[in-house]
C-alpha cells in the first residue's frame, strides 16, 4: 500500500503595515476616503440640523430627530467630483435615502428650493467630469470637515 503525505496548507500572512522612513504608518487611499466620508457626513447632518436637534428631510420635507438623519447625495457617490460637494449633499431621512433610492424627484425639488434652478443645473453638469484626490487632499479635507463638525456640534449642543 502506498503511503501518501498530506501537505499542510500554508497560513495566509497578513501584510505588515507600511511605514515611511520616519516610522509613520502610511494609510491607504480607501481608508482615507472612508474616514473623510464619515467626517463629511457628520458635518452635513449637523449643518442641516436646527438648533432644537431636528432636521427637515430635503426630499420629503418631514421633520425628524438628528439621530435619524443620513447624508444624502443628489448625484451618486461614485462620482468623486461631487462626492464632497456641499451643495450635492444634504440631510435626508433614512426612508428616502435608503429605501426610496434617494427619492430623486423630491430631492431635486428640495435643491431648487434651497439653491435655485441655475445652481442645480450647474451641479448636474459636473456629473460627467472626472476628479482624483491625492492622499494629502483627503487628509486635509478630513481635518477641515472634522473641525467644522466639532464647531457645529458645540454650537447646536449635539
N, C-alpha and C positions, 0 to 999 in steps of 0.2 A: 504494500500500500504506500502510495506516495504521501509525503508529508508536505503540507502547504503552510507557508508562513504568511500570516496576515499582516499587511502593512498598516501601521497606525497612521491615522490622518494627522497631519500637522495642524497645530492650532494657528488660527489666523492672528497675526500680530497686528496690534493696533499701532498705527504710525505715531511716532513721538511728535509732540507739538513742535512747530517750527520756531526757532529763535533767531533773532538777528545778532549782529556782532556785539551789541551792548547787552544782550541777555534778555531783551524784551520779547515777549511772546507775540508772534505775528498772527494776526487774525485773518481769517479767510473772508472773501467777499460775501458769501451767503450769510455768514454770522453778522457782518456789519450791516447788511441790508435788513436782516431780521430785527436787529436792535433798533435801527432807525425807524422801521415800521412801527414798533411798539411805542417808542417815544413820540413819534409824529402823530400816531393815532390818539394817544393820551392828550396831546396838545389840542388837536382838532375838537375832541369831545369837550374839553374844558373851555375852549374858545366859544363854542356854540351853546354852552350851558348858561342859564340865567343865574343870578346871584342866589336864588332860593333853592338851587340844587336840581332844577328841572330843565329839560331841553325840549325844543319843538323839532319833530322829525321834518326834514326838508322835503320828503316825498309825500307823506300823507297828512302832515300838519298836526298830528297828535302830540300832546304834551305828556312826557313820561319822565321818571326819575333818571338822574345821571347814570346810575348803575346799569340801566338798560340801553345805553347808547352804544352804537357802533360807529366807526369811521367809515362812512360810505363813499365810494368813488364813483363819479359820474362816468368817466372814461376808465375802463378796466385797468387794474394794477399792472398788467403785463406791459403796458406802455410806460416805460421808465420816464419819458419826458413829462408826463402829467402825474406820475405816481405820488410825488411830493409837492404838487402844485396846490396851494392853499384854496384856490377857487374850485378846484376839481373835487376836493374832499370836504365833506360836511357831516354833521351829526345826523345819524339815521337810526330809526328804531330797528330792533333786531328782526322784526317781522318783515319789514320792507327789504332790508339788506340781505338777509339770509334765505328767506322763504319765498320772496316775490322777485328774486333775482335783481334786486336794486330798485324795483318799481320805477323804471326809467322815464316813463311819461310824467309821473308825478315829480320825479327828481328834476327833470328839465324845466317844468313849470316853476318849481321852487327856485331854481337857479336864475331864471329870467326875472322872477320877482325880486330876488336878492341883489343881483348884479346888473341886470339889463340884457336885452337881446344881443347887442353888439358884442359884449364880453363873452357871452355863451358861444356865439359863432366863432369868436377868436379861439376859445378853448377847444371847440370841436375841430378847428383847422389844424391844431397841433398834433392830432391823433396819429397821422402817418409818419411823422418825423422820428428820427432815432436820437437816442441820448445814452451815453455811458458815463457812469460816475466812477471816479478814481477812489481808491481806498481813503485817501486824505479827505476828499469831499464828503464821503459818507461819515467819517469820524467827526468832522467839523459840523455837519448838519445835525448829527446826533447831539453834540454838545449844545448847539444853538436851540434846538427844539426842547431839549431837557430843561434848559434854563427858563425858556418861555413857559413851559408846562408847570414848573415849580412856582414861578411867579403868579400865574393864573390860579393855581391850586391854593396858594396862600391868600390871594385876594378874595376868592369865592368861598373859602373855607371848606374845600372838599379834599 
